[in-house]
Amino acid sequence: MPLEDLHYLSLLDVSERIRQRTLSPSAVLEATLERIARLDGAARSFVTVLTDRARAAAAQAEAEIAAGFWRGPLHGVPLAVKDLCATSLAPTTGGMPMRKDAMADQDATVVRRLEDAGAVIVGKLKMTEGAYTSHHPDDPAPLNPWNPGHWVGSSSTGSGVATALGLCFGSLGSDTGGSIRFPSATCGLTGIKPTWGRVSRHGILPLAASLDHIGPMARSAADAAAILGVIAGADALDPTAILDPVPDYLAGLGQSVRGITVGVDRRYNEDGIDGEVTAAVRAAEGVLTGLGAEIREVEFPPTDALLRDWIPFCAVETAIAHQVDYPDRAAEYGPDLSQLIEHGRRMTGIEFGSIMHERLEFAGRLLALFRGVDLLLMPTMPVPVPSLERMAEYGQDDTVLLRMLRFTAPFNFAGNPTITLPCGIDAAGLPLSLQLVGPPVSEALLCRAGHAFQQRTDWHTRRPPEP
C-alpha cells in the first residue's frame, strides 16, 4: 500500500502492520506529518504539531519492535490529544490565547499512559475557549471536513476534525455536556464518554470538575476501545479515579450481544426530534434486534429541570476553576466564557445546593432504570448537523442550547458511560449519530455492542470528501 493511502486505515490495522513489521512507525509518522502539512492549514485542527517529539517516539518504537518488544496496540501509532491535556514539552492553552506560553511541570496522566503504551503523540488539538461552547474571538475554529459550512461540535473540535480527516488514528477529547459526543456525531466518529472517574483527570484543565470526562475519539468502536484500555484506571494523582480493575476491552469485542436488553423511551427519543434523526435511530433498533438484542420500552427519568440547571451548575464550577485568573485578567477572556464565569460568581449557595439535590435524584432514578435493562438507546443530537448560520442563531438563545444538550448533559450529571456511533447520512450528506448508554463502569459492554453494530453496518467507514 502506498504510504499516502494509509490515513484511513483503522488504528488496529496500522498497529498490526507495525507489529508484523510490514510498516514502520517512522514511515507511518512521516505520511501523517505530510498529510497534516498539506491539509491542516485549511482544516485548522492542530494547535501544535510535535514533530521532533513524535519522530523520536516513532524511532524508539521502531527499535523496540525490531528487538521483539511490543508494548501493545498503540505502539508506534500516531495519535493526538486535546489541548487541555498538560504536556511538559509544549504549552497547554485550553483554547485560551492568554495561556499560549503556559508550560506544565509534568504530563497529564492520560498523556503519560499513551506514551508508556508506545503511542506517537503527533500534536495537540484545538478546542473551544476553556472547553465551553465557543472559540475565543482571536482563535479561528476548525472546519467540519464533511462540509465547512456546518457545525463541528464543541468543545473537542480539533479532535473531531483531525481524526475524521485522517490526520491521526485516534485522539483524546473531553466531555462536560457533550463535547466528545457532539464532534464525534458531526464528524462521523465513534466517541466514548467513560464513567466519571474511569479515566484520570490529573493534568486536565477543568471546565466543571464534577462534570468533566476524558475519553477517546476514533473511527470505530474497536479503535476507541484500544485507546480506552490504555488511559483508563486508578491513579494515585487523582483521588477521584475509580479503583476497579480495567477490563481488556478488546478481548470482549467478538462476544455476541444476543440476549442483552436495550431500553428505548420513544417519547423522550422522538417528541420534537427531527425526522431524519428519528428514522436513523429506529433503523438502528432493527440492527440491534437482528443481532439478538431485545428492545424494551422504558420511561426515562424527567430531565427538564436538570437541563435548565446545566448552565448554572457548570457556571459555578467554571468560576472555581478560573478564580486564579478571573476577574483579574477578565479582559483577556472571550465573551461567552466570561459570561459563564460571571453567572457562576452570582450564584448563591442555596441555588447551587438545590441543583445538586436535583442531580442526585436523577442519578438515583437512572440507576434504578438500569435494573431492568442493560443499555439505553437514544440519539446523540436532536437535529442533523446544523449549519454555522443556524448555530449562530442558537447562540442567541439558551433554550436552544438546552435542547441540544437533551441527550448528552444528563449523563454528565449522572456520570454514566456512553458510546456514540455513526448511524446514517442525512439529506445534506452529513453523518447522523446514535448513543448507547450504560450503567456505571459498563464500558466493556458498550464497546462490545458498538463493535457488533459496526460489524452489521458501514456508517463508520464513510469518509468526508477528500479536500
Summary of the structure (lengths in Angstrom):
residues: 467
radius of gyration: 20.6
end to end distance: 20.7
largest distance: 62.6
contacts: 1762
relative contact order: 0.13
helix: 43%
strand: 14%
